[in-house]
Amino acid sequence: MNQNNIYQLPKISFLNGKLWPYLSEEQVRIHYSEHHRAYVKNANKLLSDLQNAHQKKEATNFNSFYKSLTFNVSGHILHSLFWENLTAQAGTLPPESLTAVITHNFKNLTQFKQEFIAAGTTIEGSGWVALTYSPETDRLIILQIEKHQVNLIADHKLLLVVDVWEHAYYLDYQQRRDRYLNAIWEIINWQVVADRLKQAQT
């Protein structure tokens, strides 16, 4: 339980070049220490501002607070899931249980990879590509999340998220988002994806 009632930057073990040659040490450091940290800082400031605003008697524009809070908190949560989705052990394969579910939904792993990377490559502007699970339909669905919070389906459980904002890859891959996504594919922690799916199905 968070005793401080604030959002906290998670610890990661990728700041020493462990993801090279797929992601450089500098790329990971800037992404984590500058961008992710900024979402956490902004979210906590907004929480403090909201608390102060609730105590004031004059009229306050809460709409702008809530919009900014949703953006920054969602950015923090997605980044936290993203770091968990990565592993320094390159080239691992999904567990058999996960492979079976992916095959049932996408015909085979190759087709799933093609659809996932195509979805990530074609997102307009900045956002995320995500593999999600729908409890109501018992299906795996790929979502194109714009910014951090647009196009999310409320009841879908996030299993695998990949950041396709330029700050996630531009130092290493410039405008070649497809090359970045293919590189990320080599360092996905499939056990984490499988564990999230198992939890979502219970």
TIKOL-141302 format. One record per residue (C-alpha): residue number from 1; chain; z, x, y. Coordinates in pm, whole numbers, plus 50000, padded with zeros to 5 digits. Last residue first. Layout:
BEGIN
+-----+---+-------+-------+-------+
:   k : c :    pz :    px :    py :
+-----+---+-------+-------+-------+
: NUM : A :     Z :     X :     Y :
...
+-----+---+-------+-------+-------+
//
This chain:
BEGIN
+-----+---+-------+-------+-------+
:   k : c :    pz :    px :    py :
+-----+---+-------+-------+-------+
: 202 : A : 48713 : 49021 : 48494 :
: 201 : A : 48344 : 49082 : 48568 :
: 200 : A : 48405 : 49258 : 48899 :
: 199 : A : 48648 : 49502 : 48733 :
: 198 : A : 48391 : 49592 : 48468 :
: 197 : A : 48123 : 49633 : 48735 :
: 196 : A : 48345 : 49862 : 48942 :
: 195 : A : 48419 : 50075 : 48635 :
: 194 : A : 48049 : 50105 : 48550 :
: 193 : A : 47963 : 50214 : 48904 :
: 192 : A : 48247 : 50468 : 48899 :
: 191 : A : 48120 : 50598 : 48565 :
: 190 : A : 47773 : 50629 : 48716 :
: 189 : A : 47882 : 50892 : 48964 :
: 188 : A : 47549 : 50937 : 49139 :
: 187 : A : 47448 : 51300 : 49192 :
: 186 : A : 47083 : 51302 : 49074 :
: 185 : A : 47003 : 50970 : 49244 :
: 184 : A : 47107 : 51123 : 49574 :
: 183 : A : 46808 : 51357 : 49551 :
: 182 : A : 46566 : 51067 : 49494 :
: 181 : A : 46719 : 50888 : 49791 :
: 180 : A : 46682 : 51195 : 50013 :
: 179 : A : 46319 : 51241 : 49911 :
: 178 : A : 46250 : 50875 : 49995 :
: 177 : A : 46415 : 50915 : 50335 :
: 176 : A : 46173 : 51184 : 50441 :
: 175 : A : 46233 : 51169 : 50819 :
: 174 : A : 46434 : 51495 : 50829 :
: 173 : A : 46545 : 51581 : 50473 :
: 172 : A : 46844 : 51812 : 50501 :
: 171 : A : 46964 : 51760 : 50859 :
: 170 : A : 46832 : 51403 : 50858 :
: 169 : A : 47022 : 51280 : 50552 :
: 168 : A : 47330 : 51070 : 50620 :
: 167 : A : 47297 : 51072 : 51001 :
: 166 : A : 46963 : 50896 : 50961 :
: 165 : A : 47136 : 50584 : 50830 :
: 164 : A : 47036 : 50536 : 50468 :
: 163 : A : 47385 : 50533 : 50318 :
: 162 : A : 47387 : 50462 : 49946 :
: 161 : A : 47607 : 50196 : 49789 :
: 160 : A : 47672 : 50131 : 49420 :
: 159 : A : 47893 : 49856 : 49277 :
: 158 : A : 47957 : 49624 : 49572 :
: 157 : A : 48075 : 49281 : 49455 :
: 156 : A : 47878 : 48981 : 49576 :
: 155 : A : 48083 : 48686 : 49705 :
: 154 : A : 47989 : 48715 : 50073 :
: 153 : A : 47626 : 48813 : 50047 :
: 152 : A : 47573 : 49102 : 50289 :
: 151 : A : 47260 : 49080 : 50500 :
: 150 : A : 47417 : 49235 : 50814 :
: 149 : A : 47749 : 49423 : 50794 :
: 148 : A : 47701 : 49798 : 50813 :
: 147 : A : 47374 : 49831 : 51008 :
: 146 : A : 47131 : 49638 : 50789 :
: 145 : A : 47230 : 49596 : 50424 :
: 144 : A : 46932 : 49585 : 50190 :
: 143 : A : 47073 : 49430 : 49875 :
: 142 : A : 46995 : 49493 : 49508 :
: 141 : A : 47123 : 49220 : 49275 :
: 140 : A : 47292 : 49247 : 48935 :
: 139 : A : 47343 : 48904 : 48784 :
: 138 : A : 47629 : 48699 : 48640 :
: 137 : A : 47517 : 48397 : 48849 :
: 136 : A : 47857 : 48312 : 49001 :
: 135 : A : 48001 : 48662 : 48972 :
: 134 : A : 47707 : 48819 : 49161 :
: 133 : A : 47713 : 49196 : 49116 :
: 132 : A : 47581 : 49437 : 49376 :
: 131 : A : 47360 : 49744 : 49391 :
: 130 : A : 47343 : 49854 : 49751 :
: 129 : A : 47098 : 50003 : 49998 :
: 128 : A : 47253 : 50079 : 50334 :
: 127 : A : 47161 : 50053 : 50699 :
: 126 : A : 46966 : 50186 : 50994 :
: 125 : A : 46621 : 50078 : 51110 :
: 124 : A : 46416 : 49854 : 50885 :
: 123 : A : 46512 : 49913 : 50522 :
: 122 : A : 46198 : 50026 : 50338 :
: 121 : A : 46324 : 50347 : 50177 :
: 120 : A : 46643 : 50193 : 50045 :
: 119 : A : 46464 : 49901 : 49880 :
: 118 : A : 46202 : 50135 : 49732 :
: 117 : A : 46478 : 50362 : 49599 :
: 116 : A : 46654 : 50070 : 49429 :
: 115 : A : 46332 : 49919 : 49293 :
: 114 : A : 46211 : 50249 : 49144 :
: 113 : A : 46551 : 50331 : 48999 :
: 112 : A : 46577 : 49986 : 48840 :
: 111 : A : 46229 : 50020 : 48695 :
: 110 : A : 46318 : 50353 : 48537 :
: 109 : A : 46649 : 50225 : 48406 :
: 108 : A : 46485 : 49942 : 48210 :
: 107 : A : 46391 : 49572 : 48226 :
: 106 : A : 46577 : 49521 : 48559 :
: 105 : A : 46852 : 49271 : 48477 :
: 104 : A : 46900 : 49319 : 48103 :
: 103 : A : 46827 : 49690 : 48135 :
: 102 : A : 47092 : 49726 : 48406 :
: 101 : A : 47345 : 49544 : 48188 :
: 100 : A : 47268 : 49760 : 47884 :
:  99 : A : 47274 : 50080 : 48089 :
:  98 : A : 47620 : 49986 : 48218 :
:  97 : A : 47760 : 49953 : 47865 :
:  96 : A : 47581 : 50268 : 47753 :
:  95 : A : 47738 : 50477 : 48028 :
:  94 : A : 47500 : 50565 : 48314 :
:  93 : A : 47345 : 50912 : 48298 :
:  92 : A : 47465 : 51238 : 48454 :
:  91 : A : 47214 : 51465 : 48624 :
:  90 : A : 47442 : 51643 : 48865 :
:  89 : A : 47812 : 51694 : 48812 :
:  88 : A : 47920 : 51723 : 49177 :
:  87 : A : 47971 : 51348 : 49186 :
:  86 : A : 47892 : 51072 : 49433 :
:  85 : A : 47972 : 50698 : 49426 :
:  84 : A : 48328 : 50761 : 49549 :
:  83 : A : 48183 : 50908 : 49870 :
:  82 : A : 47971 : 50593 : 49914 :
:  81 : A : 48262 : 50355 : 49858 :
:  80 : A : 48454 : 50520 : 50143 :
:  79 : A : 48141 : 50512 : 50358 :
:  78 : A : 48096 : 50141 : 50293 :
:  77 : A : 48458 : 50070 : 50384 :
:  76 : A : 48449 : 50271 : 50708 :
:  75 : A : 48121 : 50121 : 50825 :
:  74 : A : 48248 : 49773 : 50740 :
:  73 : A : 48556 : 49842 : 50951 :
:  72 : A : 48341 : 49967 : 51240 :
:  71 : A : 48090 : 49682 : 51247 :
:  70 : A : 48342 : 49404 : 51181 :
:  69 : A : 48574 : 49540 : 51451 :
:  68 : A : 48292 : 49560 : 51703 :
:  67 : A : 48196 : 49196 : 51644 :
:  66 : A : 48559 : 49083 : 51644 :
:  65 : A : 48639 : 49257 : 51970 :
:  64 : A : 48324 : 49132 : 52143 :
:  63 : A : 48408 : 48776 : 52044 :
:  62 : A : 48768 : 48812 : 52161 :
:  61 : A : 48667 : 48794 : 52526 :
:  60 : A : 49014 : 48771 : 52680 :
:  59 : A : 49160 : 48508 : 52910 :
:  58 : A : 49489 : 48604 : 53074 :
:  57 : A : 49824 : 48561 : 52899 :
:  56 : A : 49831 : 48892 : 52721 :
:  55 : A : 50005 : 48940 : 52386 :
:  54 : A : 49695 : 48869 : 52180 :
:  53 : A : 49506 : 49128 : 52384 :
:  52 : A : 49757 : 49399 : 52295 :
:  51 : A : 49718 : 49329 : 51924 :
:  50 : A : 49342 : 49320 : 51962 :
:  49 : A : 49340 : 49653 : 52145 :
:  48 : A : 49548 : 49813 : 51871 :
:  47 : A : 49317 : 49678 : 51601 :
:  46 : A : 49018 : 49795 : 51807 :
:  45 : A : 49165 : 50144 : 51831 :
:  44 : A : 49212 : 50148 : 51453 :
:  43 : A : 48851 : 50046 : 51392 :
:  42 : A : 48720 : 50305 : 51640 :
:  41 : A : 48912 : 50589 : 51476 :
:  40 : A : 48803 : 50486 : 51126 :
:  39 : A : 48440 : 50449 : 51232 :
:  38 : A : 48456 : 50787 : 51411 :
:  37 : A : 48593 : 50960 : 51100 :
:  36 : A : 48294 : 50839 : 50901 :
:  35 : A : 48053 : 50981 : 51159 :
:  34 : A : 48210 : 51313 : 51257 :
:  33 : A : 48408 : 51455 : 50967 :
:  32 : A : 48221 : 51279 : 50686 :
:  31 : A : 47857 : 51292 : 50794 :
:  30 : A : 47903 : 51622 : 50975 :
:  29 : A : 48067 : 51784 : 50673 :
:  28 : A : 47822 : 51639 : 50422 :
:  27 : A : 47515 : 51763 : 50611 :
:  26 : A : 47676 : 52101 : 50677 :
:  25 : A : 47760 : 52154 : 50309 :
:  24 : A : 47404 : 52069 : 50211 :
:  23 : A : 47313 : 51765 : 50004 :
:  22 : A : 47106 : 51779 : 49686 :
:  21 : A : 47114 : 52158 : 49655 :
:  20 : A : 47416 : 52150 : 49704 :
:  19 : A : 47673 : 51879 : 49632 :
:  18 : A : 47960 : 52123 : 49579 :
:  17 : A : 47906 : 52285 : 49921 :
:  16 : A : 48270 : 52307 : 50019 :
:  15 : A : 48326 : 51971 : 50188 :
:  14 : A : 48263 : 51765 : 49874 :
:  13 : A : 48618 : 51701 : 49755 :
:  12 : A : 48688 : 51388 : 49956 :
:  11 : A : 49006 : 51257 : 50118 :
:  10 : A : 48991 : 50905 : 50254 :
:   9 : A : 49000 : 50838 : 50630 :
:   8 : A : 49272 : 50582 : 50694 :
:   7 : A : 49265 : 50231 : 50836 :
:   6 : A : 49591 : 50117 : 50992 :
:   5 : A : 49890 : 49911 : 50874 :
:   4 : A : 50106 : 50225 : 50860 :
:   3 : A : 50255 : 50156 : 50516 :
:   2 : A : 49915 : 50120 : 50350 :
:   1 : A : 50000 : 50000 : 50000 :
+-----+---+-------+-------+-------+
//
